[in-house]
Amino acid sequence: VGTLLESELFGHEKGAFTGAISTKKGKFELAGKGTIFLDEVSELSLDLQAKLLRFLQDKEFQRVGGIHTLRSEARVIAATNRPLRRLVEEGRFREDLYYRLSVATIKVPPLRERASDIPLLAEYLLRKINRQLGTRIRGIHERALQRMMEYPWPGNVRELENVLTKAALVASGDVILEEDISPLLESPEDQPRTMSLQEVERAHILKVLHYTNWHYGKACEILGISRPTLRQKMRRYGIEPPPRR
């Protein structure tokens, strides 16, 4: 995984590792004078942190398996939801990289401290979910929205998107209701908030089938799978077409 991530950032030479069938430019090389956004920078290995530090200091890097030094004028913006200072003290994040990245910082308050942002965020995320999954959710009921604004959101925006995705898949209509949202927001001791991958897939297949009026060809196109695969999944999940009238 580390090599693949390094390849994604810095590129690789042909034959650098199994599967490297040709030379590939990485994000830093392709960015030119643009900007690279590194999300969850705290998850980088110490080895990759050292290579990132070299780039930030000297604007130089090498492709995986390469011997030539390359240059890039790309800027770097990094984000994390973990306390980097504590990770430095624990020896899990390089102190020199920490100071290099901390020249200018922006602290985004947790979602629980900006509940007024939730309606706009939810509207944006639903548009994104509709595009990605083929759902047709047009809004959230007022009571469901109120429930969401009262919830502390320990997982912040990622959790909000996850909950909305699941709610969009299980909603019976084109509006997310309180009963669609509430089970996903309960605390673990009350009721699990997560759905299994199989439950999510079954709900999504059913929603697409209803949306296409059980037209298998159109459903397969939206789902990105073949007809035999669709039939196999329908048998596995016990999905049966409605009786013909």
Buried (B, 14 or more C-beta within 10 A) or exposed (E): EEBEEBBBBBBBBEEBEEEBEEBBEBBBBEBEEEEBEBEEBBEBEEEBBEBBBBBBEEEEBBBBBBEEEBEBEBEBEBEBEEEBEEBBEEEBBBEEBBEBBEEEEEEEEBBBEEBEBBEEBBEEBBEEBBEEBBBEBEEBBEEBBBBBBEBBBEBBBEBBBBBBBBBBBBBEEEEBBBBBBBBBBEEEEEEEBEBEEEBBBBBBBBBBBEBBEEEBEBBBEBBEBEEEEBEEBBEEBEBEEEEEE
